[in-house]
């Protein structure tokens, strides 16, 4: 069997097309969705990421504000700037690009963002809301993975989903979203014995390990849906995922490529969260959970 590839670029494009009309409808009602992106310092990878986020906003007609702040910025100044953005009615989403310079406490900074503007879904209030099934922002990468499953008609209900990785940004929220969709969920990590055996039981396998080609063909159940969240740079400069794509595609039913799989969906779901935030602020919808 050769797996069908899930084209993240095509799905992202389709979803972004659908957002344009919603953005214009909100703009006509006086509420153009707006995203503020704060970049502290000059990390080269972060510069590329934030530029792509701002470009994506523009591509669907959203307002964006990119603030480049010096690496020497004090914590009090950064917190004060977040306070201003929290109070700015033209800003519906605030994203502080990570990693932050070492002298800044990322938890403190992220938790200063008003939960109703936490479009990354990283705030503890967003994580708590997801945990208990209350309205809140879902972290963009797992949210994108759920959209990919929906796009191929894969309903997780009653399926065994195995997530490899337990990060706060991908593994844990991914497991919660799959659980919310009534899958039976197993989370595996670096201390899991019999990892291959557990993975082989998965109808849905999500790899978020950060190790190139970690998932081999013998770890995959024939016909399984394999979502590859990894983006690893090889010595030759090429990108590859956490899944051995060429080998696993001969076993799986569906597989996401790298690049062009989950990656483009992450930014798309950031736009979706910003749109949802603007919609909430323009209507009488209650804000997400606060702590
Ligand atoms: N750094 C790498 N990915 C991300 C992301 O999705 N959000 C933020 N804020 N920082 C990141």
Boltz pocket constraint, residues with backbone or C-beta under 6 A from the ligand:
constraints:
  - pocket:
      binder: B
      contacts: [[A, 49], [A, 95], [A, 96], [A, 97], [A, 98], [A, 99], [A, 120], [A, 140]]
      max_distance: 6.0
